[in-house]
Every structure is written in C-alpha cells, then in structure tokens.
Amino acid sequence: MEQAKKTAAYRVVADSGGSRVFRFYCDISGELCCVTRPIQADTEEAALEIAWATEGKWEFNHCPQCGKYVSSAMFNVNAGLCLDCAPWEAEFPAFCHQCGVRLQGATPRCCPICGARLLVGGTAGGKGAVE
C-alpha cells in the first residue's frame, strides 16, 4: 500500500550555518506557495517537519480524495476537492488552471495573463483543450 504524502512538493536550500529554508509547491500547478524562514534542526527530516507544521501546511488545501496539496487556485471549495478530482465547470473554464485568474467574457484558448492553454474538466488529465 502506498504511503500518504506528508507534505506538498518541496525543495530545500541549506546554508553553511546549518539552517534550511524550504520552498513548498502546489502539487498540480507547481506554483511556489510558501518559502519558510530558516529552520535549525539536527536532520533535514526534522527541519522539514518543523517547516511544514509551522508554516507550510497553512498555505495549502489538502484533497482528501487523491492526497494532493494544492494552492487555493487549484482547489474547488464547493466540492472540497482539488481540480483534478472536481473540476470547476463542464463546458468552458471560468478560471485559468495554471495561475487561477478568473476568465471573463469570451472564452479564449489561452490565459490572457500567463499564456497557459486552457483545459476543460480540470488539468491535463481532463477532457481536453478548449476549442
């Protein structure tokens, strides 16, 4: 059985003084959601636990269905699930699935802010691109 994820995707940067800074990323969009203060701990695992508990987890929504940690832009609050598990819409996207900007007026093929190709039904695992 696969072990549940304990944190969002992250990168760690250690300095010469033994402190570690963690950068936590959305599991769907890859968006940088949190950069922690420097953490002092004996091991990287201990520092990760401190960073996640004190700073990281507060910046994410956890999908109870798939276990992903996602930014607010990638979370369907009405369903309480990530956009991979519960897309916002059935026909045309109301939001950009990459940057989260609300799309207004005519439905473009690409986001006017970040340029991402707009998808129907969530993210890359959805029903297809807007035509």
Backbone torsions as a table, in degrees:
resi	resn	phi	psi	omega
1	MET	NA	135.8	-178.6
2	GLU	-71.8	135.9	178.7
3	GLN	-77.6	137.3	-179.9
4	ALA	-66.3	144.9	177.3
5	LYS	-66.5	140.4	178.9
6	LYS	-95.1	-22.8	-178.3
7	THR	-144.5	170.3	170.3
8	ALA	-70.3	169.1	174.5
9	ALA	-58.1	144.4	-177.7
10	TYR	-150.6	163.4	169.5
11	ARG	-129.6	148.3	-179.9
12	VAL	-122.4	140.2	176.5
13	VAL	-123.5	120.7	179.4
14	ALA	-101.7	144.5	175.9
15	ASP	-105.0	174.7	-176.5
16	SER	-68.1	-17.8	179.5
17	GLY	-87.5	0.5	178.2
18	GLY	93.5	-0.6	176.7
19	SER	-81.2	153.2	177.7
20	ARG	-128.6	137.4	174.7
21	VAL	-112.4	131.6	-179.5
22	PHE	-108.0	139.3	174.9
23	ARG	-115.6	117.6	-178.2
24	PHE	-103.3	136.8	-173.8
25	TYR	-122.8	147.6	175.1
26	CYS	-61.8	133.9	-179.0
27	ASP	-70.8	-16.9	178.4
28	ILE	-98.8	-56.7	-172.8
29	SER	-88.0	-20.7	-175.2
30	GLY	80.9	4.6	-179.5
31	GLU	-61.7	135.4	173.9
32	LEU	-72.1	118.3	-175.4
33	CYS	-109.6	-22.4	-175.9
34	CYS	-156.0	133.6	169.9
35	VAL	-120.2	120.6	-175.1
36	THR	-83.1	164.7	170.3
37	ARG	-70.1	164.6	176.5
38	PRO	-62.3	134.3	-177.6
39	ILE	-114.1	129.8	174.9
40	GLN	-101.5	124.5	175.7
41	ALA	-158.5	161.0	-177.3
42	ASP	-66.4	-35.1	-178.3
43	THR	-130.0	162.1	176.9
44	GLU	-64.1	-38.4	179.0
45	GLU	-61.3	-43.1	178.5
46	ALA	-65.0	-41.6	178.6
47	ALA	-64.4	-39.9	177.9
48	LEU	-61.4	-45.4	178.9
49	GLU	-59.2	-42.6	179.4
50	ILE	-66.3	-47.2	-178.4
51	ALA	-60.9	-43.3	-178.6
52	TRP	-67.6	-45.9	-176.2
53	ALA	-68.1	-36.8	-174.5
54	THR	-92.1	-26.0	-175.8
55	GLU	-133.8	-50.0	-171.1
56	GLY	-60.9	-53.0	-171.8
57	LYS	-63.7	-21.0	-178.3
58	TRP	-75.3	-13.1	-178.3
59	GLU	-96.7	2.8	-173.2
60	PHE	-128.1	158.2	168.2
61	ASN	-106.6	137.3	179.8
62	HIS	-104.0	124.3	179.2
63	CYS	-82.1	117.5	-178.8
64	PRO	-71.2	-16.4	-178.1
65	GLN	-83.0	-49.2	-176.3
66	CYS	-108.7	-13.8	177.4
67	GLY	88.2	2.7	-179.6
68	LYS	-73.7	149.4	172.0
69	TYR	-103.8	120.2	-172.3
70	VAL	-130.7	156.6	176.1
71	SER	-71.0	167.6	178.3
72	SER	-60.4	-33.3	179.6
73	ALA	-67.0	-20.9	-177.5
74	MET	-108.2	21.6	-176.4
75	PHE	-127.3	128.1	176.7
76	ASN	-89.1	99.7	-176.5
77	VAL	-65.6	-28.8	179.4
78	ASN	-66.3	-35.9	179.9
79	ALA	-95.0	-18.0	-176.8
80	GLY	70.9	29.4	-177.7
81	LEU	-137.1	161.6	175.9
82	CYS	-70.1	167.1	-178.3
83	LEU	-69.1	-22.6	174.5
84	ASP	-67.9	-34.8	-178.2
85	CYS	-90.0	-29.0	-178.1
86	ALA	-145.0	82.8	179.3
87	PRO	-58.7	156.2	-179.0
88	TRP	-69.3	-38.0	-168.3
89	GLU	-140.1	164.6	-179.1
90	ALA	-99.6	-32.0	-174.8
91	GLU	-109.8	-58.9	-177.8
92	PHE	-126.6	142.0	-179.3
93	PRO	-69.2	139.6	175.6
94	ALA	-93.9	-18.3	-178.4
95	PHE	-135.9	153.0	172.9
96	CYS	-74.9	130.2	-178.3
97	HIS	-78.9	-8.1	177.9
98	GLN	-94.0	-52.2	-175.0
99	CYS	-108.1	-12.6	176.0
100	GLY	87.1	0.7	-178.5
101	VAL	-65.5	141.8	177.2
102	ARG	-74.6	129.6	179.4
103	LEU	-91.0	131.9	-177.4
104	GLN	-122.9	149.9	177.1
105	GLY	75.5	-143.8	-178.5
106	ALA	-62.8	145.0	-178.9
107	THR	-82.6	112.2	178.5
108	PRO	-80.7	166.6	177.0
109	ARG	-80.1	-27.6	-179.0
110	CYS	-129.4	152.4	178.5
111	CYS	-64.8	131.8	179.3
112	PRO	-71.2	-14.4	-178.8
113	ILE	-94.8	-56.4	-174.7
114	CYS	-104.4	-12.3	178.2
115	GLY	84.6	2.1	-179.1
116	ALA	-65.5	143.5	175.5
117	ARG	-69.0	128.3	-175.5
118	LEU	-81.3	135.3	-176.4
119	LEU	-116.4	146.7	174.5
120	VAL	-95.2	137.7	174.8
121	GLY	86.7	20.6	175.1
122	GLY	119.3	-120.3	-178.4
123	THR	-117.7	-153.7	-173.3
124	ALA	-55.2	-24.1	178.5
125	GLY	-83.7	4.9	-176.2
126	GLY	-78.2	-164.1	-172.9
127	LYS	-78.0	-19.0	178.3
128	GLY	142.2	175.5	-177.2
129	ALA	-79.0	153.2	174.8
130	VAL	-66.5	132.4	-179.3
131	GLU	-104.6	NA	NA
